[in-house]
Amino acid sequence: MKIRTQNSVPRFQPRRHSTGFTLIELLLVLVILGVLAAIVVPKFSGRTEQARVTAAQSQISTFSTALDAFEVDNGFYPKGSAGLNDLVTAPRDAQSWRGPYMKDAIPVDPWGNAYLYECPGKNNTSGYDISSLGPDGRANTDDDIKNWK
């Protein structure tokens, strides 16, 4: 049988140093995070718009490739403003259509507007013009994305 001695009983001593954070320390951390967010967030928001412009340029390039394949098969580019739809569904006047030349339906641009297609083009008179209205959604402005210079 063991006899307990007074030394074997654990004694609790009050803590001298607190391990938590004070309210001032927490507020200081929040202020620092707020300052960092104010610096970083605008930089990323500019990247979003740049990514949309790049996506529109890539889509116009994809249209160009599909239109060139259409022209090789049929001897002409699709006519009219709705000509991009001829890449997905066979037009009546295309005897050698081997499409669809696009996997899916014709997409809208990254800002939700339809791509503008014109054949014969005003800028590419021997071919076609494809453009996106860009971020502002208005035609003939500096932010338009197009397949001509």
ChimeraX attribute file (.defattr): number of C-alpha atoms within 10 A of each C-alpha:
attribute: neighborCount
match mode: 1-to-1
recipient: residues
	/A:1	3
	/A:2	4
	/A:3	6
	/A:4	8
	/A:5	7
	/A:6	8
	/A:7	7
	/A:8	8
	/A:9	8
	/A:10	7
	/A:11	8
	/A:12	6
	/A:13	6
	/A:14	6
	/A:15	7
	/A:16	6
	/A:17	6
	/A:18	7
	/A:19	7
	/A:20	7
	/A:21	8
	/A:22	9
	/A:23	8
	/A:24	9
	/A:25	11
	/A:26	10
	/A:27	11
	/A:28	11
	/A:29	11
	/A:30	12
	/A:31	12
	/A:32	11
	/A:33	12
	/A:34	12
	/A:35	11
	/A:36	11
	/A:37	11
	/A:38	11
	/A:39	11
	/A:40	11
	/A:41	10
	/A:42	10
	/A:43	10
	/A:44	11
	/A:45	10
	/A:46	10
	/A:47	11
	/A:48	11
	/A:49	15
	/A:50	11
	/A:51	12
	/A:52	16
	/A:53	21
	/A:54	14
	/A:55	14
	/A:56	23
	/A:57	18
	/A:58	12
	/A:59	19
	/A:60	21
	/A:61	15
	/A:62	14
	/A:63	21
	/A:64	16
	/A:65	14
	/A:66	19
	/A:67	23
	/A:68	17
	/A:69	18
	/A:70	23
	/A:71	17
	/A:72	13
	/A:73	16
	/A:74	16
	/A:75	13
	/A:76	14
	/A:77	24
	/A:78	25
	/A:79	16
	/A:80	13
	/A:81	15
	/A:82	13
	/A:83	18
	/A:84	25
	/A:85	16
	/A:86	22
	/A:87	25
	/A:88	17
	/A:89	14
	/A:90	16
	/A:91	14
	/A:92	8
	/A:93	9
	/A:94	17
	/A:95	11
	/A:96	13
	/A:97	20
	/A:98	13
	/A:99	16
	/A:100	16
	/A:101	22
	/A:102	18
	/A:103	9
	/A:104	9
	/A:105	12
	/A:106	16
	/A:107	12
	/A:108	14
	/A:109	22
	/A:110	19
	/A:111	16
	/A:112	13
	/A:113	15
	/A:114	15
	/A:115	24
	/A:116	18
	/A:117	20
	/A:118	21
	/A:119	20
	/A:120	17
	/A:121	15
	/A:122	11
	/A:123	14
	/A:124	15
	/A:125	10
	/A:126	11
	/A:127	17
	/A:128	22
	/A:129	21
	/A:130	22
	/A:131	21
	/A:132	29
	/A:133	23
	/A:134	25
	/A:135	17
	/A:136	11
	/A:137	15
	/A:138	13
	/A:139	13
	/A:140	12
	/A:141	11
	/A:142	10
	/A:143	15
	/A:144	17
	/A:145	21
	/A:146	18
	/A:147	16
	/A:148	10
	/A:149	6
